[in-house]
């Protein structure tokens, strides 16, 4: 009985110890499982935070790349037009969906602001003017040193169009950011700013400088700044990855500077979703902080997540505890025996986990898409780049076949490639990089390069496949931009920028090594005639043929370039002048044999070539290029289709230098409004008739403080360098402005005054002349009845079809027309009856000697009679004395003009005691 009691007591004691041990063990297991769940939740958070960091960093890098591409396009195209910029910007917007809008803001000096606003009106933006950030127009007398107006917007919507012309330097929120942009040269981001109401946006800025390379110092950058490209970013779209990363994760991004991080701008902030959880207050909060630096800016990324009861997997934990209690009593010894094996296994799993974590971290950080599959081709892993490239997340794509995500097709034929995973498994071999087009399930097509490799275990057996995909769109865009920056798009030859760089290197080589080189300046003869007759397409085709001929004579060491239009240069390295002359002669003969067939016409092609030596006497590359250009000019002056060697004492060289000085004066006159306008009246000779008062505007260029130069050399140079249309527009604008001012003071003059304005031959066929006259007439409120446009006889005969078209259009609007300098040739009579002129101005050379030369008198009498028959009013020019005036009155001429009638008087700018030069 005692033994049974002893055994019973022993059993009770044993059970008590077992129960106590089981309870302690169960508690320990519960704590262990909880800790492991916390560690797992922490690792998941770190992985998600790392993904968010990488995607955020990539977003900013994409914006930086887009701005760099825009700046590169600006540098690569000296004559970049709005159409090309719109096309390129649309491609960028398609490639970078996080960008909403692209702006371009030129840096305008205060002295240029009026001309800039007028040029914008002329370019198709009527009423364009510069506003401050409050949409108030900035007055012309503003004390601002410079303006930064929004000139280009893409895409342009009615809502955002009101920003066009806004000077961002007036926005105190962005002024310091813009200054930092010009000083630092890199991409600068703003804080969240509302340029439009209820439109908070982030803006990225990148400056454009003169030259291809960014200036080295901050002072040079500020002096060489041309403008800035700006991209507009919607924060909600830009940080969509932060919003979608996890409902339990809070995110905050702030922007500051590296030196000062105390007053940061908040770019983005989101709070985690509230979850009802009884253990919330006792569970830890996970945090993640990272920094992104751009130029001298610092972006702080702060992420946080609260551990919840769900992260502890309560059902899983309870199941483990129940299973542990159920098996504990019967398997204590078994657990003891397996404990060592379990420890070893856990260590091995930890090692594998660490290795896997390191591998995943590496795959997350690389810039290429990585996809791994099992031996059946089912997807096991995708890094963030692969998710972004394919449009599928790891969770959605898991265990799916590769073809479910996308397919690869041949770029040329469009045929689908075999499944790279199945091909690799079937042939048991890896495949090196292959180009293809990736067609995603959403229809988007990407240019990619892919590499497929086998994954093998320790036994050498294939356990899976890894597919590496690289997006090559940006690479190709960069290569294309680099090529365009250095080559002419039509001929594929080196462009001016690339040529000038090589020429400078050749000049430096001469100074260091003592070699002798030669430069040929090649210009096609009468190329403008071919363009005007056959059209620009035929002209481009001719340039391509000429390029092909030129390449036949270029050595491997030489450089052939197209400077623009029909101008080419050939840099002959290590080539003395006799050899250079021989090569130039071969080129001249070869091009002479070239024919262009256009409709039923055949054009013979020829070229003028100037040659300049590059030796120890050369000072700079600009000097060599100018010398070769002058020699080419001399070849043209000597009759074209010939070669000329440059010599500093050439007469033609001196002539061209004089013309170049005139061109500089013309440019200054146009840009600084330094031209002057004079007005000379004409006297009606028959006082009994009601004849209007006529006044002619005359153009002069100041030669010094109190005198004005004759316009003859100015017009000669302007015609040679195609500047007459610009001069005509200047005269029309300031003449209308002067008439407006006179009518404002004397309204009665509107009824019986006509003002005559000369139009050059180069402007007759210009497509912008009529629209320009309409716009100026509307702006200054000038009636066509008060304006008469003059065309010289020589211009009319040389451009008869264009003159007819222009006259009919102007007369249909209500303007009068006058034929100037009539009588320079008898052939004029055959044209006169075809042309609808209102006034006929008899050439002054016939009027001047009318009192002493009976032939001149008979000629004037005949011209006047024909004019009267054709119902044209006649005007005698160069009436310099009373005898001449008496004769033209007796002949019956309607008006007389000359110094005897009235001296020209300065009307623009208003004279300050200056005396007009009488050399008219």
C-alpha atoms as one frame of an Amber mdcrd trajectory, in Angstrom:
protein
   0.000   0.000   0.000   2.880   2.288   0.902   4.633   1.339  -2.323   1.570
   2.238  -4.321   1.304   5.516  -2.441   5.008   6.129  -3.026   4.631   5.352
  -6.714   1.530   7.522  -6.885   3.325  10.378  -5.110   6.304   9.846  -7.388
   4.060   9.990 -10.470   2.409  13.153  -9.186   5.795  14.741  -8.550   7.089
  13.611 -11.934   3.999  14.964 -13.653   4.369  18.242 -11.798   7.957  18.589
 -12.990   6.928  17.597 -16.497   4.059  20.120 -16.414   6.362  22.835 -15.059
   9.011  21.987 -17.615   6.424  21.898 -20.384   5.039  25.287 -19.341   8.457
  26.842 -19.195   9.374  25.255 -22.521   6.092  26.389 -24.070   6.656  29.959
 -22.856  10.176  29.903 -24.226   8.946  28.555 -27.567   6.259  31.267 -27.684
   8.822  34.001 -26.994  11.201  32.497 -29.558   8.509  32.355 -32.263   7.443
  35.922 -31.480  11.038  37.148 -31.758  11.537  35.330 -35.059   8.338  36.860
 -36.419   9.563  40.312 -35.385  12.873  39.701 -37.134  11.109  38.504 -40.257
   8.820  41.556 -40.247  11.870  43.803 -39.833  13.614  42.181 -42.803  10.515
  42.517 -44.939  10.312  46.167 -44.019  13.981  46.696 -44.852  13.523  44.990
 -48.223  10.458  47.086 -49.041  12.244  50.249 -47.874  15.229  49.373 -50.044
  12.920  48.939 -53.040  11.318  52.323 -52.337  14.753  53.952 -52.017  15.920
  52.457 -55.298  12.744  53.423 -57.203  12.790  56.963 -55.749  16.456  57.372
 -56.666  15.703  56.058 -60.174  12.845  58.539 -60.558  15.199  61.455 -59.860
  17.868  59.956 -62.143  15.322  59.671 -64.958  14.431  63.361 -64.553  18.146
  64.248 -64.553  18.652  62.180 -67.741  15.678  63.868 -69.423  17.021  67.351
 -68.629  20.503  66.337 -69.815  18.989  65.124 -73.118  17.174  68.460 -73.610
  20.374  70.438 -72.945  22.275  68.086 -75.294  19.678  68.658 -78.030  20.032
  72.434 -77.578  23.832  72.214 -77.930  23.645  69.803 -80.901  21.435  72.061
 -83.029  22.545  75.672 -83.570  19.324  76.383 -85.425  16.944  74.335 -83.350
  13.332  75.172 -84.249  10.134  74.759 -82.271   8.924  71.767 -84.356  12.084
  69.766 -83.649  11.932  70.658 -79.952   8.257  69.647 -79.703   8.974  66.309
 -81.415  11.898  65.537 -79.148   9.979  66.634 -76.032   7.039  64.368 -76.884
   9.439  61.405 -77.093  10.853  62.334 -73.672   7.376  62.605 -72.157   6.543
  59.166 -73.534   9.806  57.729 -72.169   9.455  59.378 -68.743   5.789  59.347
 -67.657   6.669  60.917 -64.308   7.238  64.223 -66.156   4.062  66.222 -66.828
   5.394  69.269 -68.678   8.622  70.581 -70.227   9.474  74.305 -70.282  12.280
  76.301 -71.879  13.168  79.740 -70.465  15.736  81.881 -72.344  17.840  84.309
 -70.299  17.024  87.771 -71.725  19.118  90.815 -70.906  17.240  94.012 -70.064
  18.556  95.687 -73.229  17.089  92.881 -75.368  13.678  92.466 -73.764  11.727
  94.723 -76.179  13.271  93.062 -79.217  12.635  89.635 -77.679   8.924  90.361
 -77.174   8.625  91.608 -80.742  10.473  88.544 -82.079   8.060  86.295 -80.181
   5.136  88.119 -81.791   6.786  87.674 -85.184   7.240  83.940 -84.449   3.518
  83.328 -84.056   2.717  84.529 -80.500   0.589  87.680 -81.033   0.383  89.940
 -78.015   3.309  88.146 -76.325   4.709  90.017 -73.367   6.613  89.234 -70.181
   4.658  88.983 -66.898   5.675  88.614 -63.290   4.572  85.621 -61.245   1.316
  87.446 -60.362   0.425  87.651 -64.090   1.053  91.414 -64.146   2.838  92.671
 -67.227   6.370  93.932 -66.451   6.717  97.519 -67.735   9.421  98.285 -70.308
  11.017 100.787 -67.917  11.581  98.098 -65.274  14.960  98.188 -63.485  15.473
  94.428 -63.865  18.911  93.364 -65.169  17.641  90.190 -66.746  14.444  88.230
 -67.456  13.764  84.507 -67.512  10.389  84.198 -69.284   8.637  80.913 -70.043
   8.950  80.661 -73.846   8.315  76.994 -74.660   5.711  74.710 -73.058   4.966
  71.116 -74.059   2.364  69.796 -73.878   0.530  73.116 -74.254  -2.970  73.124
 -72.795  -5.362  76.104 -72.429  -4.938  75.967 -68.674  -1.137  76.078 -68.658
  -0.828  78.432 -71.655  -1.285  81.417 -69.343   2.193  80.710 -67.931   3.756
  81.584 -71.299   5.743  84.796 -70.804   5.884  84.528 -66.974   9.310  85.667
 -65.708  10.253  83.084 -63.049  12.924  85.447 -61.675  10.013  87.434 -60.206
   8.863  84.390 -58.200  10.624  84.705 -54.825  10.019  80.966 -54.191  12.117
  79.997 -57.217  14.545  82.906 -57.605  17.338  81.439 -55.434  16.805  77.990
 -56.973  17.234  79.438 -60.489  20.380  81.295 -59.408  21.808  78.030 -57.998
  20.922  76.326 -61.308  23.051  78.739 -63.344  25.918  78.725 -60.816  26.179
  74.952 -60.229  25.483  73.627 -63.737  23.773  70.399 -62.660  20.138  69.485
 -62.103  18.432  71.406 -59.273  15.042  70.477 -57.798  12.603  72.893 -56.191
  10.320  72.345 -53.270   6.581  71.949 -53.896   5.409  75.152 -55.630   2.002
  76.254 -56.988   2.555  78.187 -60.240  -1.126  77.552 -61.012  -3.860  77.582
 -58.353  -4.451  74.165 -56.761  -1.570  72.712 -58.809   1.271  71.950 -56.342
   4.211  70.705 -58.387   7.934  69.929 -58.091  10.238  71.442 -60.715  13.602
  70.255 -62.012  15.970  72.849 -63.520  19.077  72.515 -65.704  20.954  75.447
 -67.273  22.009  75.828 -70.908  25.370  77.506 -71.572  27.218  78.806 -74.604
  29.445  76.151 -76.171  29.176  72.385 -75.919  30.926  71.972 -72.539  29.777
  73.388 -69.235  31.975  76.310 -68.016  34.357  75.314 -65.231  33.885  78.192
 -62.768  30.704  79.586 -61.274  31.484  83.050 -62.666  31.927  81.684 -66.208
  28.670  79.745 -65.892  26.780  82.875 -64.900  28.315  84.896 -67.769  27.747
  82.174 -70.386  24.214  81.210 -69.378  21.707  81.149 -72.268  18.639  79.830
 -70.512  17.216  76.902 -68.549  15.138  73.806 -69.261  12.490  73.042 -66.638
  10.436  69.902 -66.123   7.234  69.842 -64.097   6.577  66.845 -61.862   3.281
  65.903 -60.203   4.270  64.802 -56.644   1.396  62.291 -56.413   2.412  60.595
 -59.678   6.145  60.971 -59.032   5.974  59.298 -55.627   3.270  56.789 -56.550
   5.630  53.969 -55.547   5.692  55.386 -51.993   1.908  55.575 -51.850   1.505
  52.014 -53.110   4.455  50.424 -51.298   2.441  49.361 -48.232  -0.709  50.626
 -46.505   1.084  50.306 -43.155   4.155  52.310 -44.190   4.494  56.054 -43.664
   6.782  58.069 -45.963   8.312  61.525 -45.854  10.706  63.174 -48.349  12.333
  66.544 -47.624  14.634  68.717 -49.717  17.465  70.864 -48.401  21.098  71.724
 -49.038  24.171  69.785 -47.966  25.426  72.728 -45.879  22.102  73.653 -44.287
  19.558  70.935 -43.445  17.602  72.862 -40.802  14.893  74.375 -43.000  13.935
  71.644 -45.439  11.069  71.772 -47.929   8.617  68.874 -47.745   8.260  67.268
 -51.165   6.050  64.365 -50.071   4.452  63.046 -46.900   2.038  60.179 -46.278
   0.764  58.571 -43.071   0.267  54.832 -42.585  -3.293  53.552 -42.483  -4.731
  53.210 -38.956  -5.284  49.599 -37.863  -7.260  48.557 -34.780  -4.847  46.397
 -32.805  -4.941  45.671 -29.016  -1.140  45.137 -28.955  -0.292  48.241 -31.024
   1.103  50.272 -28.121   3.451  47.433 -27.030   4.846  46.624 -30.484   7.864
  48.475 -31.936   7.935  50.965 -34.839  10.404  50.266 -37.662  12.267  53.182
 -39.276  14.421  53.629 -42.392  16.381  56.749 -43.402  18.347  57.359 -46.612
  19.874  60.366 -48.379  19.913  61.256 -52.060  22.273  64.037 -53.171  21.870
  66.132 -56.343  24.443  68.856 -57.095  24.515  70.644 -53.692  21.016  69.510
 -52.729  20.129  66.752 -50.270  16.933  64.702 -50.305  16.100  62.898 -47.048
  13.901  59.796 -47.328  12.283  58.712 -44.017  10.093  55.588 -43.892   8.324
  54.080 -40.902   6.054  51.111 -40.227   4.284  49.923 -37.072   4.474  46.218
 -36.203   0.958  44.755 -35.737  -0.394  41.566 -34.259  -0.832  40.217 -37.768
   2.926  40.367 -38.267   3.312  37.941 -35.352   1.240  35.299 -37.187  -0.946
  34.403 -34.157  -2.638  31.395 -35.806   0.678  29.978 -36.863   2.125  30.556
 -33.396  -0.878  28.922 -31.658  -0.674  25.892 -33.960   2.993  25.413 -33.168
   2.362  25.690 -29.430  -0.473  23.156 -29.497   1.579  20.730 -31.532   4.497
  21.224 -29.142   2.359  20.514 -26.037   0.722  17.467 -27.646   4.031  15.905
 -28.658   6.129  17.089 -25.740   5.359  14.290 -23.266   5.830  11.463 -25.752
   8.810  12.859 -27.666  11.026  14.525 -25.021  13.768  12.044 -25.665  13.327
  12.318 -29.463  13.490  16.123 -29.284  16.635  15.828 -27.227  18.230  13.589
 -29.845  17.180  15.874 -32.685  18.220  19.058 -30.936  21.753  18.982 -32.236
  20.588  18.274 -35.785  18.112  21.138 -35.531  20.807  23.573 -34.391  23.018
  22.547 -37.305  20.135  22.868 -39.712  19.232  26.283 -38.363  22.786  27.472
 -38.802  22.812  26.212 -42.369  19.488  27.948 -43.030  20.853  31.161 -41.551
  23.871  30.954 -43.821  21.652  30.287 -46.840  19.319  33.110 -45.808  22.208
  35.564 -45.422  23.642  34.511 -48.782  20.232  34.813 -50.397  19.650  38.214
 -48.771  23.011  39.419 -50.048  22.266  38.071 -53.530  18.836  39.733 -53.562
  20.304  43.006 -52.312  22.850  42.849 -55.134  20.173  42.081 -57.724  18.023
  44.908 -56.344  20.850  47.421 -56.750  21.990  46.651 -60.304  20.570  48.621
 -63.226  19.438  45.649 -65.344  16.337  43.495 -65.160  16.968  40.031 -63.655
  14.444  37.166 -63.867  15.060  33.642 -62.553  12.929  30.564 -63.253  12.870
  26.915 -62.237  13.659  24.082 -64.665  10.066  24.241 -65.935  10.410  27.894
 -66.933   8.176  29.205 -64.142   9.198  32.563 -62.699  10.685  32.462 -59.196
  12.264  35.885 -58.798  12.183  39.362 -60.392  14.218  42.343 -59.216  12.622
  45.835 -59.146  14.081  46.760 -62.541  12.449  43.665 -64.063   9.138  44.633
 -62.460   9.341  48.148 -63.922  10.479  46.937 -67.361   7.813  44.232 -67.751
   4.990  46.022 -65.931   4.451  42.980 -63.671   5.130  42.739 -59.935   6.985
  39.811 -58.367   3.862  38.744 -56.519   1.665  38.750 -59.645   4.219  37.080
 -61.918   5.282  34.382 -59.442   5.115  30.819 -60.899   3.881  32.112 -64.274
   5.468  31.317 -67.616   7.759  33.967 -69.120   5.530  34.362 -72.195   2.706
  35.442 -69.890   4.670  38.638 -69.142   6.009  39.560 -72.590   7.342  38.218
 -75.868  10.549  38.972 -77.767  10.433  39.701 -81.517  13.067  40.380 -84.168
  13.638  44.114 -84.804  13.775  43.716 -88.590  11.318  40.976 -89.492   8.957
  41.256 -86.532   8.982  37.463 -86.103   8.725  36.187 -82.558  11.863  34.716
 -80.976  11.649  31.277 -79.332  11.056  31.335 -75.604  14.613  32.050 -74.313
  14.042  29.927 -71.199  12.814  26.885 -73.162  15.582  27.270 -75.746  18.240
  27.437 -73.037  16.826  24.356 -71.270  16.416  22.408 -74.510  20.016  22.976
 -75.623  21.568  22.994 -72.133  23.633  26.067 -72.973  23.741  29.760 -72.186
  23.236  32.479 -74.803  25.179  35.731 -75.020  23.576  39.144 -75.445  20.946
  39.364 -78.215  19.040  42.451 -79.403  15.271  42.232 -79.659  12.026  44.127
 -79.200  10.105  43.399 -76.004   6.345  43.481 -76.566   4.570  43.803 -73.208
   1.054  42.672 -72.456  -0.095  46.317 -72.373   1.113  46.772 -75.974   4.176
  48.882 -75.190   7.293  48.005 -77.211  10.815  48.409 -75.828  14.227  47.930
 -77.430  16.221  45.536 -75.213  19.286  43.291 -75.120  18.910  39.959 -73.300
  21.310  37.314 -71.979  20.247  33.822 -70.856  22.344  31.596 -68.555  21.943
  28.224 -66.802  21.853  27.889 -63.004  23.522  24.647 -61.817  23.770  22.994
 -58.395  26.865  21.419 -56.811  26.334  18.249 -58.764  26.347  20.158 -62.025
  22.662  19.593 -62.641  20.554  22.414 -64.095  18.319  23.839 -61.370  16.994
  26.933 -63.126  17.567  29.737 -65.614  18.529  33.395 -65.170  17.470  35.952
 -67.807  19.158  39.383 -67.790  17.429  42.137 -69.806  18.913  45.554 -70.484
  16.835  48.537 -71.682  18.874  50.088 -74.501  16.529  52.989 -75.337  18.495
  55.551 -73.333  21.789  54.202 -74.695  20.580  54.617 -78.283  19.223  58.076
 -77.518  22.590  59.070 -76.010  24.451  57.692 -79.032  22.085  59.544 -81.379
  22.532  62.798 -79.453  26.320  62.370 -79.508  26.250  61.777 -83.269  23.974
  64.784 -83.930  26.210  66.951 -81.775  29.113  66.316 -84.146  27.585  65.566
 -87.560  25.411  67.189 -90.186  22.107  65.235 -90.375  21.725  65.573 -94.181
  25.208  64.548 -95.391  26.428  62.686 -92.271  29.619  64.759 -92.500  31.270
  66.480 -89.559  29.385  69.656 -88.627  30.788  73.095 -87.857  31.285  72.337
 -84.154  33.256  69.163 -84.824  35.231  70.779 -87.657  36.243  73.815 -85.577
  37.486  71.525 -82.825  39.648  69.578 -85.319  40.897  72.811 -86.904  42.019
  74.147 -83.524  43.849  70.864 -82.905  45.564  71.167 -86.299  46.723  74.727
 -85.535  48.090  73.618 -82.147  49.833  70.689 -83.859  51.556  73.107 -86.253
  52.840  75.194 -83.362  54.145  72.138 -81.485  55.350  69.814 -84.269  56.013
  72.244 -87.124  53.831  70.338 -89.619  52.149  72.051 -92.559  48.438  71.562
 -93.291  45.979  73.126 -95.728  42.342  74.164 -95.512  39.983  74.190 -98.510
  36.764  76.260 -98.339  34.323  74.829-100.913  31.175  76.717-101.986  28.779
  75.630-104.751  28.053  78.254-107.411  24.471  79.490-107.919  23.056  76.915
-105.491  20.258  79.318-104.505  18.978  79.295-108.105  18.658  75.499-108.016
  16.860  75.644-104.653  14.456  78.334-105.871  13.822  76.621-109.221  13.650
  72.947-108.273  12.781  73.124-104.590  14.680  72.256-101.426  14.233  68.500
-101.860  16.177  68.591-105.131  18.677  70.903-103.471  19.210  68.383-100.680
  19.600  65.607-103.240  22.263  67.645-105.010  24.117  68.219-101.728  24.135
  64.455-101.137  25.585  63.862-104.618  28.236  66.539-104.093  29.133  64.958
-100.750  29.641  61.610-102.453  31.962  63.217-105.031  33.928  65.035-102.330
  34.478  61.829-100.355  36.237  60.302-103.390  39.101  62.780-102.909  39.433
  62.629 -99.128  42.311  60.730 -97.557  41.949  58.811 -94.289  43.878  61.506
 -92.437  41.704  64.358 -93.777  38.445  65.787 -92.438  35.511  66.729 -94.683
  32.789  68.855 -93.051  29.621  70.743 -93.996  29.419  74.165 -92.368  25.854
  74.778 -93.545  23.906  75.434 -96.737  26.176  74.752 -99.711  29.443  75.443
 -97.839  31.954  72.629 -97.180  35.453  72.563 -95.706  38.243  70.048 -96.279
  41.081  69.916 -93.730  44.121  68.344 -95.442  46.552  67.128 -92.785  50.286
  67.097 -93.575  49.608  68.547 -96.989  51.684  71.379 -98.568  49.950  73.957
-100.776  50.981  72.408-104.156  49.434  69.071-103.175  46.368  70.827-101.743
  45.932  72.726-105.005  46.151  69.464-106.939  43.425  67.860-104.777  41.235
  70.979-105.057  41.571  70.920-108.860  40.453  67.277-108.956  37.431  68.195
-106.840  36.596  71.181-109.065  36.725  69.054-112.246  34.753  66.206-110.691
  31.924  68.475-109.544  31.964  70.285-112.903  30.958  66.963-114.507  27.954
  66.661-112.194  24.539  67.410-113.744  21.185  67.924-112.046  18.043  67.032
-114.011  14.960  68.890-112.788  11.731  68.537-114.780  12.761  69.487-118.326
  15.806  71.493-117.214  19.439  70.385-116.830  21.668  72.325-114.446  25.461
  72.269-114.622  27.148  72.351-111.245  30.367  74.181-110.450  32.213  75.175
-107.316  34.541  77.905-106.096  37.353  76.786-103.794  39.532  78.902-101.526
  42.747  77.447-100.062  44.665  78.710 -97.026  47.903  77.316 -95.601  48.143
  76.249 -91.945  51.783  76.922 -91.037  53.852  78.773 -88.439  52.487  82.124
 -89.638  48.971  81.201 -88.489  47.807  82.704 -85.205  44.453  81.005 -84.615
  41.915  78.626 -86.141  39.487  81.516 -86.710  42.143  83.291 -88.761  42.662
  80.216 -90.986  38.929  79.747 -91.554  38.487  83.443 -92.371  41.434  83.307
 -94.786  40.035  80.284 -96.653  36.594  81.934 -96.776  38.136  85.114 -98.201
  39.989  83.080-100.839  36.715  81.355-101.798  35.083  84.789-102.046  37.917
  85.888-104.351  37.346  82.811-106.545  33.685  83.766-106.924  34.546  87.396
-107.695  36.947  86.230-110.423  34.175  84.365-112.259  33.442  81.226-110.181
  34.355  77.617-111.052  37.949  78.236-110.040  40.498  77.911-107.224  42.135
  80.789-105.381  45.060  80.636-102.923  44.757  83.074-100.054  47.177  85.980
 -99.881  46.880  88.736 -97.247  47.311  91.493 -99.894  44.374  90.335-102.071
  42.136  93.205-103.168  39.086  90.979-102.837  40.152  90.244 -99.274  40.030
  93.972 -98.501  36.641  94.286-100.227  35.131  91.447 -98.203  36.517  92.864
 -94.969  34.769  96.114 -95.834  31.533  94.229 -96.517  31.859  92.332 -93.258
  32.213  95.643 -91.416  29.032  96.818 -93.117  27.276  93.608 -92.077  28.330
  94.279 -88.475  26.833  97.773 -88.788  23.646  96.295 -90.238  23.371  93.812
 -87.376  23.895  96.592 -84.840  21.368  98.766 -86.656  18.739  96.015 -86.529
  19.353  94.926 -82.943  20.088  98.326 -81.386  17.733 100.378 -83.627  20.637
 102.647 -84.648  19.287 103.205 -88.177  17.657 106.542 -88.940  14.614 107.371
 -91.053  14.280 110.605 -93.065  11.181 111.943 -94.794  11.189 113.887 -98.103
   8.013 115.425 -99.538   6.970 115.645-103.202   5.350 118.794-104.665   2.175
 118.576-106.749   2.790 120.555-109.991  -0.873 121.040-110.957  -2.408 123.001
-108.098  -5.849 123.034-109.743  -6.380 119.281-109.204  -7.053 117.603-105.920
  -3.828 115.606-105.658  -2.699 113.988-102.385   0.471 115.018-100.538   3.166
 112.353-100.933   6.165 111.814 -98.630   8.909 109.193 -99.077  10.765 107.462
 -96.202  14.569 107.273 -96.728  16.917 104.981 -94.726  20.228 106.292 -93.352
  22.972 104.864 -91.125  24.726 107.313 -88.763  28.428 107.650 -89.613  29.321
 109.866 -86.661  27.672 112.189 -84.187  26.237 114.721 -86.640  26.240 113.046
 -90.059  24.687 110.138 -91.912  26.219 107.839 -94.535  24.817 107.131 -97.990
  22.781 103.893 -98.008  24.471 102.518-101.177  27.286 100.432 -99.554  24.907
  99.344 -96.801  22.334  98.073 -99.323  25.032  96.438-101.469  26.339  94.432
 -98.502  22.835  93.646 -97.239  21.833  92.241-100.642  24.977  90.086-100.834
  24.345  88.580 -97.389  20.519  88.319 -97.705  19.737  90.920 -95.041  17.404
  93.149 -97.068  14.207  91.494 -95.813  15.246  92.216 -92.210  16.030  95.834
 -93.149  12.710  96.209 -95.011  10.842  94.923 -91.938  12.722  97.412 -89.728
  11.805 100.286 -92.043   8.124  99.223 -92.273   7.765  98.926 -88.496   9.399
 102.278 -87.649   7.731 104.049 -90.576   4.304 102.894 -89.350   5.254 103.934
 -85.835   6.272 107.407 -87.084   3.060 107.801 -89.135   0.981 106.758 -86.125
   2.705 109.426 -84.025   2.128 112.144 -86.674  -1.536 111.229 -87.153  -1.995
 111.325 -83.387  -0.735 114.924 -83.327  -2.383 115.964 -86.629  -5.509 113.817
 -87.304  -6.408 115.965 -90.333  -3.454 114.493 -92.286  -5.171 111.113 -92.553
  -7.496 112.389 -95.268  -4.974 113.570 -97.864  -1.462 112.191 -97.108   0.329
 109.221 -98.646   3.619 107.872 -97.254   5.894 105.931 -99.612   8.049 102.986
 -98.395  10.622 101.149-100.547  10.609  97.327-100.851  13.779  95.538-102.029
  13.943  92.795-104.665  14.891  90.184-102.043  11.615  90.807-100.192   9.317
  90.449-103.207   8.910  86.694-102.926   9.366  86.368 -99.151   6.378  84.462
 -97.688   6.378  86.515 -94.466   6.204  89.997 -96.070   2.403  90.278 -96.476
   1.609  88.858 -92.974   4.218  91.216 -91.492   2.681  94.270 -93.189  -0.807
  93.201 -91.980   0.355  92.761 -88.368   2.199  96.089 -88.254  -0.729  97.900
 -89.859  -3.106  96.481 -87.232  -0.718  97.243 -84.362  -0.172 100.904 -85.328
  -3.719 101.377 -86.728  -2.497 102.550 -90.149  -5.000 102.602 -93.033  -3.739
 101.042 -96.316  -5.034 104.184 -98.100  -2.199 106.177 -96.492   0.599 103.847
 -97.658   2.336 103.416-101.021   5.008 100.740-101.543   7.794 101.415-104.073
   9.538  98.741-106.198  12.537  99.615-108.387  12.410  98.835-112.093  15.443
  96.506-111.905  13.903  94.490-109.043  10.595  94.268-110.885  12.177  93.027
-114.138  14.326  90.457-112.289  11.341  89.133-110.295   8.386  89.783-112.594
   6.196  86.901-111.381   6.830  87.596-107.699   6.321  91.334-108.259   2.950
  90.726-109.930   1.797  88.454-107.082   2.881  90.973-104.435   1.274  93.964
-106.164  -2.061  92.212-106.661  -2.165  91.140-103.000  -1.190  94.582-101.652
  -3.577  96.456-103.957  -6.409  94.064-103.014  -5.849  95.100 -99.386  -5.932
  98.805-100.353  -2.266  99.844-100.600  -0.930 101.958-103.508   2.046 100.843
-105.634   4.803 102.915-107.265   7.413 101.875-109.859  10.702 103.532-108.858
  13.669 104.510-111.094  11.697 103.893-114.291  13.595 104.585-117.537  16.816
 102.677-116.947  16.168 100.639-120.127  13.821 100.665-123.121  12.782  97.098
-122.333  10.779  98.539-119.455   7.927  99.559-121.764   7.008  95.939-122.496
   6.456  95.286-118.786   4.776  98.535-117.852   1.337  97.806-119.324   1.170
  94.446-117.457   1.788  95.921-114.009  -0.955  97.633-111.962   1.025 100.647
-110.629  -0.577 103.802-109.239   2.544 105.981-109.497   5.415 106.040-112.012
   8.687 107.581-110.724  10.916 108.706-113.627  14.585 107.829-113.080  16.589
 110.811-111.795  19.468 110.240-114.217  17.122 111.286-117.050  15.735 114.261
-115.083  19.133 115.615-114.009  20.291 116.704-117.510  16.860 117.491-118.960
  17.567 121.204-119.352  20.710 120.611-121.487  20.121 117.254-123.175  17.225
 117.082-125.699  17.375 113.263-125.749  16.729 113.127-121.997  13.883 115.618
-122.424  12.292 113.506-125.166  12.710 110.364-123.061  11.000 111.989-120.039
   8.214 113.341-122.272   7.616 109.817-123.689   7.613 108.136-120.264   5.224
 110.743-118.854   2.858 110.342-121.830   2.804 106.533-121.451   2.171 106.893
-117.701  -0.737 109.245-118.301  -2.233 106.866-120.922  -2.000 104.015-118.376
  -3.670 106.311-115.777  -0.592 106.449-113.575   0.492 109.608-111.762   4.071
 110.495-112.729   6.814 111.711-110.373  10.096 113.353-111.481  13.065 112.528
-109.237  16.271 114.583-108.723  14.701 118.003-109.346  17.616 120.179-108.204
  16.969 123.613-109.706  14.209 125.919-110.968  14.968 125.265-114.677  14.436
 121.525-114.230  11.241 122.158-112.250   9.878 124.414-115.009  10.542 121.834
-117.772   8.915 118.862-115.969   5.891 121.099-115.185   5.579 122.008-118.879
   5.828 118.310-119.871   2.878 117.575-117.589   4.532 115.551-114.813   2.255
 115.343-111.741   4.851 115.542-108.916   8.445 116.695-108.426  10.915 115.395
-105.824  14.439 116.576-105.037  16.556 118.949-102.983  15.111 121.979-104.776
  11.666 120.893-103.554  12.623 119.909 -99.967  15.629 118.662 -98.027  15.054
 115.279 -96.321  14.267 115.733 -92.620  15.010 113.237 -89.851  11.866 111.744
 -88.258  13.196 108.636 -86.462  14.677 108.783 -83.973  13.483 112.336 -83.267
  16.461 114.591 -84.111  18.304 116.538 -81.422  19.731 119.321 -83.538  21.459
 116.983 -86.025  21.655 117.893 -89.708  20.703 115.301 -92.334  23.338 114.328
 -94.877  22.249 115.334 -98.390  23.917 112.401-100.165  20.603 110.803-101.151
